[in-house]
Amino acid sequence: MPPSVLDPATGRSPFPPIGDYGFLSDCETVALVAPSGNVEWLCLPRLDSPSVFGAMLDRDAGNFRFGPYDLNVPAARRYLPGTMVLETSWGTASGWIIVRDLLLMGPWHHEDQRSKTHRRAPTDYDADHVLLRTVRCVNGEVQVVMDCEPMFDYGRHPAEWIYSGEAYEQAVARVPGNDLELTLTTDLRIGIEGGRATARTLLKEGEHRFCALSWSEHPPPRTSEEAYDRLVWTAHHWQHWLARGHFPDHPWRGYLQRSALTLKGLTFAPSGALVAAATTSLPETPGGPRNWDYRYSWVRDATFALWALYTLGFDWEANDFFWFIADVAERDRDLQVLYGVDGRAELPEQELDLEGYEGARPVRVGNAAYQQRQHDVWGAVLDSVYLHTKTRDGLDERIWSILVHQVESALALWREPDQGIWEVRGQPQHFTSSKLMCWVAVDRGARLASMKGEDELAKLWEERAEEIKDDICTHGVDERGVFTQRYGAPALDASLLLIPLFRFLPVDDLRVVATVRAIADELTVEGLVLRYKVEETDDGLGTEEGAFVICSFWLVSALSEIGDQERARALCEKLLSLASPLELYAEEIDPRSGRHLGNFPQAFTHLALINAVMHIILSDQGATPSAFIRLRS
């Protein structure tokens, strides 16, 4: 960490650990809340918009603190059970307070006219576009402060505050040339100090206050009583949503429920898109350059998302994401790796003039990977179609035409090199996992063709799938009988753990068993799995990185598949013990310190958690692991 980042008074980093952030969502935008009560990440009006609070990436890029005057370390934090309502308890020398933070949900708003943004079927609820913060004194008395200092457009422009009435209870923040307006409503008395709106009060036992930041025509609460009622409505909404799911009666049930809520929170409800993570440019290597914008929707996430959501009973969310993928696949003849949450194709990458989390630069917005060639996308789409179709009565013509084109694309290009599942920025290679996913595309296409009665096409695709399989088994296996990262090289790669999960070969095939054990023994640090060894892979960066949590959960599932239940359980227990205090996961974990690294929270990680935990639970119940993939058999 550069010395300039350290707090001169304490000699410590002013940035909270990545894993200590709390995550809020209304399924249109997200917020990250530090343990200090500081909102340090909020992008408006939607999650891939420029930030108004960006202290997570630069301590001068905007923040919103609400809490006790003289403390920054709370006594406890938790989510209200079954919700996305974050509760922070503070104990001071003079008393105790409880702060609750949430993004409000409410009844469906568009009764008289259609929404301009929603493309999926309307539900009974909608985002209220309000960040609500409440405080209640439960003992003694506590001096409470509110400091709201937005910095528009990723910290480029300070706000200009004006009062919106005759009293002190509401103010509006604007920036010339920007249509976004923030309205701060509270039962505190607001003072304006340049770009900061501030308030303070002595809260005594039994008293409560609120502040609400809103950014649309939907009205914020105007009283503490209304704020409480809307908090309760939102909490009940999340609990009712979670009750739709199917969760086994098991000690790990809570991890499945928090993962389900996190995945729902990473969904952009108007389109059904699932974003990879809530943030941009949180570093995969402390102080290093592996900093990417993950606020977009990756096509490859589709199959893993459908695995997880169908398994837990959230068919509506699975179907919404499926139709988002279908929309872009139908529109674009050449399917991209990733898309914006509204389906836009171009996501130009640029670097911002921000200091970065603990000095890690560059800070990027946009993602140039949308221009890469990655051959796993066809397999992701076809496996998603297969999973989706298995839950329904048939395959409609719209999907059939998409399916045929994706299979044809895989057949046309599977022999060509690509950037691979890890989006390396070095030279294209013949990655084994990319060939595997081309096989998945053609194999699932053949199954779907057979279901549709297209017997001749099904037979042709079966033969071509076998051709791809033979090529992989000829060129992608070393002399030990272990599948390798790429043709002609002995390097290992964690993506090869997908071989048993996608049913490429029987799980008792000696090559499958050897590959899983080789990765477990040779591609791990302190038991956690690396994607690959950076010294053996031209990824265009060459710097070290942490262990990828998704790969470690894949190893749990793969070990379970090959029958090594004891080792699978031990690894799963270790991974669950490394969850953040709020049971969230970043993209990576430092295997030696347990520190979370990379963007946060990470959808891919939570998807893999669900798969791994269900493997262990089914094993505990005496079921075979393949029962988990019941839609895939």
BANU-677820 format. One record per residue (C-alpha): residue number from 1; residue in three letters; x negated, y negated, z. Coordinates in pm, whole numbers. Example, Ala and Ser with C-alpha at 12.3 -4.5 7.8 and 13.67 -1.06 7.14 Angstrom:
BEGIN
 seq type      u      v      w
   1  ALA  -1230    450    780
   2  SER  -1367    106    714
//
This chain:
BEGIN
 seq type      u      v      w
   1  MET      0      0      0
   2  PRO   -149   -340    -93
   3  PRO   -246   -544    216
   4  SER    -33   -834     86
   5  VAL    280   -623    145
   6  LEU    215   -570    517
   7  ASP    390   -782    775
   8  PRO    112  -1007    916
   9  ALA    268  -1002   1263
  10  THR    292   -623   1299
  11  GLY     57   -485   1035
  12  ARG    340   -257    918
  13  SER    544   -240    602
  14  PRO    853   -465    611
  15  PHE   1031   -211    388
  16  PRO   1236     60    558
  17  PRO   1155    421    465
  18  ILE   1352    517    154
  19  GLY   1526    798    338
  20  ASP   1657    560    606
  21  TYR   1895    372    378
  22  GLY   2269    424    411
  23  PHE   2467    466     90
  24  LEU   2804    301     19
  25  SER   3021    333   -290
  26  ASP   3361    242   -435
  27  CYS   3294    443   -754
  28  GLU   3221    127   -951
  29  THR   2923    -11   -765
  30  VAL   2702     99   -476
  31  ALA   2520    -60   -185
  32  LEU   2221     47     22
  33  VAL   2210    -59    387
  34  ALA   1887    -58    590
  35  PRO   1885     52    956
  36  SER   1844   -316   1052
  37  GLY   2194   -386    920
  38  ASN   2054   -550    608
  39  VAL   2226   -482    275
  40  GLU   1917   -458     54
  41  TRP   2067   -330   -273
  42  LEU   2390   -434   -441
  43  CYS   2443   -480   -814
  44  LEU   2754   -657   -940
  45  PRO   3004   -620  -1086
  46  ARG   2900   -257  -1146
  47  LEU   2614    -34  -1039
  48  ASP   2396    -93  -1348
  49  SER   2442   -473  -1341
  50  PRO   2168   -708  -1216
  51  SER   2129   -713   -839
  52  VAL   2255   -986   -607
  53  PHE   2085   -823   -307
  54  GLY   1749   -679   -408
  55  ALA   1532   -689    -94
  56  MET   1471   -317   -147
  57  LEU   1239   -416   -436
  58  ASP   1123   -759   -316
  59  ARG   1177   -908     27
  60  ASP   1272  -1240   -138
  61  ALA   1525  -1093   -384
  62  GLY   1837  -1132   -166
  63  ASN   1983   -969    144
  64  PHE   2290   -966    368
  65  ARG   2238   -892    738
  66  PHE   2510   -842    997
  67  GLY   2418   -731   1348
  68  PRO   2270   -834   1682
  69  TYR   2050  -1141   1691
  70  ASP   1745   -995   1865
  71  LEU   1725   -631   1749
  72  ASN   1640   -455   1424
  73  VAL   1636    -92   1538
  74  PRO   1981     56   1609
  75  ALA   2068    312   1873
  76  ALA   2246    543   1627
  77  ARG   2386    563   1275
  78  ARG   2635    798   1116
  79  TYR   2913    820    863
  80  LEU   3263    840    998
  81  PRO   3332   1211    941
  82  GLY   3442   1291    588
  83  THR   3400    934    463
  84  MET   3167    681    303
  85  VAL   3213    444    600
  86  LEU   2877    379    766
  87  GLU   2879    319   1142
  88  THR   2582    167   1327
  89  SER   2567    145   1707
  90  TRP   2356   -119   1878
  91  GLY   2255   -130   2242
  92  THR   2109   -456   2369
  93  ALA   2004   -575   2714
  94  SER   2343   -739   2758
  95  GLY   2588   -508   2583
  96  TRP   2683   -269   2302
  97  ILE   2837   -330   1960
  98  ILE   2946   -105   1675
  99  VAL   2915   -224   1312
 100  ARG   3098    -52   1027
 101  ASP   3010   -107    661
 102  LEU   3202      6    355
 103  LEU   3307    -77      2
 104  LEU   3684   -103     14
 105  MET   3919    122   -181
 106  GLY   4287     44   -229
 107  PRO   4595    147   -425
 108  TRP   4583    138   -806
 109  HIS   4582   -226   -915
 110  HIS   4692   -220  -1278
 111  GLU   5070   -182  -1254
 112  ASP   5171   -450  -1508
 113  GLN   4891   -415  -1763
 114  ARG   4628   -164  -1862
 115  SER   4278   -179  -1720
 116  LYS   4015   -314  -1957
 117  THR   3750    -74  -1826
 118  HIS   3917    257  -1736
 119  ARG   3904    528  -2003
 120  ARG   3990    826  -1787
 121  ALA   4340    899  -1656
 122  PRO   4443    652  -1384
 123  THR   4457    778  -1027
 124  ASP   4649    655   -724
 125  TYR   4352    449   -599
 126  ASP   4106    191   -725
 127  ALA   3805    -11   -616
 128  ASP   3898   -332   -432
 129  HIS   3565   -501   -520
 130  VAL   3503   -596   -157
 131  LEU   3207   -521     70
 132  LEU   3356   -518    420
 133  ARG   3156   -541    743
 134  THR   3321   -524   1086
 135  VAL   3181   -551   1438
 136  ARG   3335   -459   1772
 137  CYS   3188   -519   2118
 138  VAL   3245   -212   2335
 139  ASN   3054   -320   2645
 140  GLY   2914   -641   2790
 141  GLU   2838   -920   2545
 142  VAL   2613   -947   2241
 143  GLN   2497  -1238   2026
 144  VAL   2592  -1143   1667
 145  VAL   2452  -1306   1353
 146  MET   2550  -1299    987
 147  ASP   2301  -1405    717
 148  CYS   2413  -1374    355
 149  GLU   2153  -1487    100
 150  PRO   2227  -1353   -248
 151  MET   1973  -1395   -526
 152  PHE   2139  -1349   -863
 153  ASP   1992  -1160  -1161
 154  TYR   1732   -949   -983
 155  GLY   1612  -1229   -756
 156  ARG   1570  -1491  -1028
 157  HIS   1835  -1742   -911
 158  PRO   1932  -1849   -558
 159  ALA   2299  -1902   -488
 160  GLU   2472  -2237   -461
 161  TRP   2729  -2217   -180
 162  ILE   3036  -2437   -140
 163  TYR   3324  -2417    106
 164  SER   3649  -2307    -54
 165  GLY   3889  -2457    200
 166  GLU   3923  -2715    474
 167  ALA   3779  -2492    748
 168  TYR   3464  -2280    789
 169  GLU   3605  -1933    720
 170  GLN   3539  -1901    346
 171  ALA   3265  -2003    104
 172  VAL   3184  -1925   -259
 173  ALA   2841  -1856   -409
 174  ARG   2775  -1946   -771
 175  VAL   2488  -1984  -1015
 176  PRO   2514  -2211  -1321
 177  GLY   2559  -2012  -1639
 178  ASN   2664  -1694  -1460
 179  ASP   3029  -1585  -1457
 180  LEU   2986  -1383  -1138
 181  GLU   3118  -1552   -822
 182  LEU   3085  -1420   -469
 183  THR   3344  -1512   -208
 184  LEU   3249  -1473    158
 185  THR   3551  -1451    391
 186  THR   3520  -1415    768
 187  ASP   3667  -1505   1105
 188  LEU   3327  -1648   1199
 189  ARG   3236  -2010   1129
 190  ILE   3015  -2023    821
 191  GLY   2726  -2263    795
 192  ILE   2552  -2332    464
 193  GLU   2175  -2367    460
 194  GLY   2058  -2395    101
 195  GLY   2112  -2056    -65
 196  ARG   2210  -1890    262
 197  ALA   2548  -1863    432
 198  THR   2504  -1799    802
 199  ALA   2712  -1763   1117
 200  ARG   2665  -1660   1479
 201  THR   2888  -1590   1775
 202  LEU   2876  -1442   2124
 203  LEU   3093  -1132   2111
 204  LYS   3239  -1008   2440
 205  GLU   3382   -672   2534
 206  GLY   3696   -590   2339
 207  GLU   3642   -863   2078
 208  HIS   3591   -793   1710
 209  ARG   3493   -987   1399
 210  PHE   3460   -919   1026
 211  CYS   3302  -1055    713
 212  ALA   3396   -959    358
 213  LEU   3211  -1030     34
 214  SER   3434  -1007   -274
 215  TRP   3371  -1057   -648
 216  SER   3698  -1020   -838
 217  GLU   4059  -1135   -836
 218  HIS   4148   -873   -576
 219  PRO   4194  -1052   -242
 220  PRO   3967   -981     54
 221  PRO   4108   -936    406
 222  ARG   4172  -1266    584
 223  THR   4198  -1145    944
 224  SER   4031   -882   1163
 225  GLU   4361   -695   1180
 226  GLU   4388   -677    803
 227  ALA   4020   -582    778
 228  TYR   4077   -292   1019
 229  ASP   4386   -173    831
 230  ARG   4198   -169    502
 231  LEU   3902      7    662
 232  VAL   4138    278    785
 233  TRP   4298    306    438
 234  THR   3955    352    282
 235  ALA   3844    607    543
 236  HIS   4164    805    491
 237  HIS   4114    789    115
 238  TRP   3773    955    143
 239  GLN   3901   1216    389
 240  HIS   4196   1299    165
 241  TRP   3965   1326   -135
 242  LEU   3730   1560     52
 243  ALA   4024   1775    164
 244  ARG   4082   1870   -201
 245  GLY   3756   2061   -201
 246  HIS   3686   2420   -105
 247  PHE   3411   2448    156
 248  PRO   3315   2774    327
 249  ASP   3336   2802    704
 250  HIS   2960   2800    761
 251  PRO   2707   2598    965
 252  TRP   2588   2435    640
 253  ARG   2935   2319    544
 254  GLY   2847   1960    640
 255  TYR   2562   1946    388
 256  LEU   2798   2057    113
 257  GLN   3056   1795    214
 258  ARG   2802   1511    229
 259  SER   2663   1618   -108
 260  ALA   3014   1620   -255
 261  LEU   3083   1270   -119
 262  THR   2748   1147   -251
 263  LEU   2819   1286   -599
 264  LYS   3161   1121   -595
 265  GLY   2994    797   -489
 266  LEU   2752    822   -782
 267  THR   3044    851  -1024
 268  PHE   3151    553  -1232
 269  ALA   3527    606  -1214
 270  PRO   3634    404  -1522
 271  SER   3443    634  -1760
 272  GLY   3383    945  -1551
 273  ALA   3005    910  -1589
 274  LEU   2780   1049  -1316
 275  VAL   2464    844  -1268
 276  ALA   2133   1002  -1177
 277  ALA   2079    776   -875
 278  ALA   2193    451   -718
 279  THR   1867    263   -767
 280  THR   1583    163   -994
 281  SER   1208    170   -942
 282  LEU   1179    329   -600
 283  PRO    836    488   -644
 284  GLU    773    859   -687
 285  THR    415    789   -575
 286  PRO    358    531   -296
 287  GLY    221    218   -461
 288  GLY    209    393   -799
 289  PRO    355    340  -1147
 290  ARG    612    625  -1154
 291  ASN    904    385  -1113
 292  TRP   1209    434  -1334
 293  ASP   1565    308  -1365
 294  TYR   1804    593  -1285
 295  ARG   2133    402  -1292
 296  TYR   2238    582  -1609
 297  SER   2403    909  -1701
 298  TRP   2185   1196  -1826
 299  VAL   2343   1451  -2056
 300  ARG   2148   1733  -1890
 301  ASP   2321   1656  -1560
 302  ALA   2649   1768  -1715
 303  THR   2601   2142  -1681
 304  PHE   2463   2116  -1325
 305  ALA   2744   1879  -1228
 306  LEU   3009   2112  -1363
 307  TRP   2849   2407  -1182
 308  ALA   2869   2218   -853
 309  LEU   3204   2043   -890
 310  TYR   3396   2344  -1020
 311  THR   3245   2560   -746
 312  LEU   3361   2320   -473
 313  GLY   3705   2274   -630
 314  PHE   3669   1920   -766
 315  ASP   3799   2001  -1113
 316  TRP   3926   1649  -1184
 317  GLU   3583   1494  -1136
 318  ALA   3420   1773  -1337
 319  ASN   3666   1721  -1621
 320  ASP   3621   1343  -1618
 321  PHE   3244   1382  -1655
 322  PHE   3297   1646  -1924
 323  TRP   3515   1407  -2127
 324  PHE   3259   1128  -2086
 325  ILE   2997   1360  -2239
 326  ALA   3246   1464  -2508
 327  ASP   3310   1099  -2597
 328  VAL   2942   1024  -2664
 329  ALA   2881   1361  -2833
 330  GLU   3171   1299  -3069
 331  ARG   3053    945  -3148
 332  ASP   2680   1010  -3192
 333  ARG   2564   1264  -3447
 334  ASP   2221   1263  -3281
 335  LEU   2290   1309  -2912
 336  GLN   2072   1101  -2681
 337  VAL   1914   1208  -2353
 338  LEU   2098    944  -2151
 339  TYR   2365    676  -2183
 340  GLY   2494    375  -1996
 341  VAL   2789    433  -1765
 342  ASP   3015    277  -2027
 343  GLY   2872    506  -2295
 344  ARG   2645    245  -2452
 345  ALA   2352    393  -2638
 346  GLU   2079    129  -2620
 347  LEU   1907     94  -2282
 348  PRO   1597   -117  -2359
 349  GLU   1335   -100  -2087
 350  GLN   1181   -415  -1942
 351  GLU    964   -501  -1645
 352  LEU   1072   -750  -1377
 353  ASP    853   -994  -1189
 354  LEU    923   -839   -849
 355  GLU    671   -716   -593
 356  GLY    820   -366   -591
 357  TYR    896   -137   -301
 358  GLU    582   -153    -84
 359  GLY    399   -308   -380
 360  ALA    476    -28   -628
 361  ARG    482   -179   -975
 362  PRO    604   -211  -1239
 363  VAL    968   -266  -1148
 364  ARG   1168   -148  -1446
 365  VAL   1527   -196  -1563
 366  GLY   1654     -2  -1860
 367  ASN   1501    332  -1955
 368  ALA   1301    396  -2272
 369  ALA   1367    770  -2242
 370  TYR   1689    710  -2435
 371  GLN   1471    704  -2748
 372  GLN   1296   1033  -2670
 373  ARG   1363   1367  -2832
 374  GLN   1452   1622  -2567
 375  HIS   1587   1951  -2692
 376  ASP   1758   2053  -2370
 377  VAL   2055   1823  -2437
 378  TRP   2228   2070  -2673
 379  GLY   2215   2348  -2418
 380  ALA   2349   2115  -2150
 381  VAL   2645   2021  -2369
 382  LEU   2722   2378  -2479
 383  ASP   2696   2518  -2128
 384  SER   2927   2238  -2011
 385  VAL   3178   2326  -2284
 386  TYR   3156   2691  -2183
 387  LEU   3214   2614  -1815
 388  HIS   3496   2373  -1898
 389  THR   3666   2618  -2134
 390  LYS   3650   2901  -1880
 391  THR   3864   2688  -1646
 392  ARG   4128   2620  -1910
 393  ASP   4355   2812  -2148
 394  GLY   4161   2748  -2466
 395  LEU   3931   2538  -2677
 396  ASP   4083   2244  -2863
 397  GLU   3979   2138  -3211
 398  ARG   3815   1816  -3096
 399  ILE   3573   2010  -2877
 400  TRP   3517   2277  -3141
 401  SER   3383   2026  -3392
 402  ILE   3148   1882  -3128
 403  LEU   3034   2231  -3035
 404  VAL   2954   2332  -3391
 405  HIS   2741   2023  -3451
 406  GLN   2542   2072  -3129
 407  VAL   2469   2436  -3211
 408  GLU   2362   2338  -3561
 409  SER   2131   2071  -3416
 410  ALA   1970   2323  -3180
 411  LEU   1920   2570  -3465
 412  ALA   1770   2304  -3690
 413  LEU   1517   2173  -3437
 414  TRP   1436   2440  -3179
 415  ARG   1100   2517  -3341
 416  GLU    991   2151  -3312
 417  PRO    803   2001  -3012
 418  ASP    972   1753  -2778
 419  GLN    916   1553  -2457
 420  GLY   1078   1817  -2240
 421  ILE   1308   1813  -1940
 422  TRP   1067   1591  -1742
 423  GLU   1060   1323  -2013
 424  VAL    681   1316  -2032
 425  ARG    537   1009  -2196
 426  GLY    245   1198  -2343
 427  GLN    243   1386  -2673
 428  PRO    540   1613  -2760
 429  GLN    479   1979  -2679
 430  HIS    642   2317  -2736
 431  PHE    793   2331  -2387
 432  THR    931   2672  -2293
 433  SER   1224   2526  -2100
 434  SER   1329   2326  -2407
 435  LYS   1334   2646  -2612
 436  LEU   1530   2808  -2329
 437  MET   1796   2537  -2347
 438  CYS   1817   2575  -2725
 439  TRP   1886   2943  -2660
 440  VAL   2155   2840  -2409
 441  ALA   2316   2620  -2677
 442  VAL   2332   2899  -2934
 443  ASP   2424   3174  -2687
 444  ARG   2711   2972  -2539
 445  GLY   2815   2869  -2888
 446  ALA   2839   3236  -2987
 447  ARG   3052   3315  -2682
 448  LEU   3284   3023  -2753
 449  ALA   3310   3117  -3120
 450  SER   3413   3466  -3015
 451  MET   3675   3323  -2779
 452  LYS   3811   3116  -3067
 453  GLY   3829   3415  -3299
 454  GLU   3544   3297  -3524
 455  ASP   3390   3644  -3531
 456  GLU   3153   3599  -3827
 457  LEU   3012   3277  -3685
 458  ALA   2983   3436  -3342
 459  LYS   2781   3724  -3489
 460  LEU   2553   3485  -3679
 461  TRP   2487   3274  -3370
 462  GLU   2426   3584  -3158
 463  GLU   2155   3686  -3404
 464  ARG   1998   3340  -3403
 465  ALA   2008   3326  -3021
 466  GLU   1823   3658  -3014
 467  GLU   1565   3513  -3253
 468  ILE   1500   3223  -3013
 469  LYS   1478   3462  -2718
 470  ASP   1224   3679  -2899
 471  ASP   1014   3373  -2981
 472  ILE   1012   3261  -2617
 473  CYS    922   3605  -2490
 474  THR    642   3628  -2749
 475  HIS    485   3283  -2715
 476  GLY    600   3156  -2373
 477  VAL    463   3437  -2152
 478  ASP    102   3474  -2034
 479  GLU   -101   3791  -1988
 480  ARG     36   3829  -1633
 481  GLY    390   3848  -1764
 482  VAL    470   3499  -1628
 483  PHE    660   3238  -1830
 484  THR    450   2928  -1890
 485  GLN    524   2558  -1920
 486  ARG    446   2540  -2292
 487  TYR    333   2762  -2571
 488  GLY    -38   2838  -2578
 489  ALA   -120   2716  -2226
 490  PRO   -119   2893  -1887
 491  ALA     32   2606  -1686
 492  LEU    334   2670  -1466
 493  ASP    646   2454  -1463
 494  ALA    933   2446  -1214
 495  SER   1190   2420  -1495
 496  LEU   1122   2790  -1564
 497  LEU   1323   2864  -1247
 498  LEU   1626   2804  -1470
 499  ILE   1557   3130  -1654
 500  PRO   1747   3347  -1403
 501  LEU   2008   3076  -1338
 502  PHE   2102   3055  -1706
 503  ARG   2104   3435  -1742
 504  PHE   1834   3429  -2010
 505  LEU   1715   3771  -1892
 506  PRO   1840   4012  -1625
 507  VAL   1733   3899  -1279
 508  ASP   1544   4224  -1222
 509  ASP   1337   4179  -1539
 510  LEU    971   4199  -1433
 511  ARG    888   3875  -1617
 512  VAL   1164   3686  -1432
 513  VAL   1051   3820  -1095
 514  ALA    685   3745  -1172
 515  THR    767   3389  -1281
 516  VAL    972   3308   -972
 517  ARG    703   3446   -742
 518  ALA    422   3271   -930
 519  ILE    595   2936   -892
 520  ALA    664   3006   -523
 521  ASP    300   3097   -461
 522  GLU    107   2871   -698
 523  LEU    317   2561   -767
 524  THR    400   2464   -409
 525  VAL    252   2244   -139
 526  GLU    361   2323    215
 527  GLY    630   2541     61
 528  LEU    782   2262   -152
 529  VAL    779   2287   -531
 530  LEU    597   2053   -768
 531  ARG    738   1997  -1117
 532  TYR    399   2082  -1262
 533  LYS     35   2017  -1185
 534  VAL    -44   1671  -1317
 535  GLU   -397   1774  -1410
 536  GLU   -252   2040  -1642
 537  THR     20   1827  -1803
 538  ASP    -12   1527  -2034
 539  ASP    273   1320  -1890
 540  GLY    126    985  -1995
 541  LEU     64    878  -1634
 542  GLY   -169   1124  -1465
 543  THR   -106   1000  -1110
 544  GLU     -5   1226   -823
 545  GLU    358   1265   -720
 546  GLY    557   1429   -444
 547  ALA    741   1759   -451
 548  PHE   1062   1747   -654
 549  VAL   1345   1841   -421
 550  ILE   1563   1974   -701
 551  CYS   1288   2219   -797
 552  SER   1264   2342   -438
 553  PHE   1640   2403   -430
 554  TRP   1612   2579   -768
 555  LEU   1352   2805   -607
 556  VAL   1599   2889   -329
 557  SER   1856   2993   -590
 558  ALA   1602   3184   -800
 559  LEU   1462   3372   -498
 560  SER   1816   3465   -403
 561  GLU   1883   3582   -758
 562  ILE   1584   3819   -758
 563  GLY   1685   3957   -419
 564  ASP   1432   3786   -191
 565  GLN   1698   3661     49
 566  GLU   1469   3618    349
 567  ARG   1233   3385    166
 568  ALA   1524   3200      4
 569  ARG   1690   3137    340
 570  ALA   1368   3018    504
 571  LEU   1305   2767    225
 572  CYS   1666   2646    230
 573  GLU   1648   2590    606
 574  LYS   1329   2390    562
 575  LEU   1480   2175    286
 576  LEU   1794   2102    489
 577  SER   1575   2000    783
 578  LEU   1409   1743    555
 579  ALA   1735   1565    471
 580  SER   1753   1198    564
 581  PRO   1915   1106    897
 582  LEU   2241   1060    701
 583  GLU   2197   1392    510
 584  LEU   2097   1224    185
 585  TYR   1808   1306    -48
 586  ALA   1579   1110   -276
 587  GLU   1426   1259   -588
 588  GLU   1106   1373   -418
 589  ILE    965   1447    -73
 590  ASP    604   1416     34
 591  PRO    540   1777    138
 592  ARG    297   1679    413
 593  SER    478   1387    578
 594  GLY    839   1466    485
 595  ARG    876   1110    353
 596  HIS   1140   1063     82
 597  LEU   1011    925   -249
 598  GLY   1176    806   -568
 599  ASN   1524    681   -643
 600  PHE   1789    730   -377
 601  PRO   2023    900   -333
 602  GLN   1960   1138   -621
 603  ALA   2249   1323   -786
 604  PHE   2031   1598   -933
 605  THR   1901   1688   -586
 606  HIS   2249   1711   -435
 607  LEU   2371   1920   -729
 608  ALA   2087   2167   -676
 609  LEU   2155   2170   -300
 610  ILE   2511   2286   -362
 611  ASN   2391   2569   -587
 612  ALA   2121   2679   -340
 613  VAL   2336   2661    -28
 614  MET   2616   2854   -197
 615  HIS   2368   3126   -293
 616  ILE   2265   3165     73
 617  ILE   2622   3151    204
 618  LEU   2740   3415    -41
 619  SER   2446   3631     57
 620  ASP   2543   3590    424
 621  GLN   2893   3705    332
 622  GLY   2761   4012    157
 623  ALA   2841   3891   -193
 624  THR   2593   3915   -478
 625  PRO   2436   3583   -585
 626  SER   2592   3614   -930
 627  ALA   2932   3566   -767
 628  PHE   2841   3200   -729
 629  ILE   2815   3161  -1105
 630  ARG   3154   3320  -1138
 631  LEU   3245   3095  -1432
 632  ARG   2929   3200  -1616
 633  SER   2964   3578  -1614
//
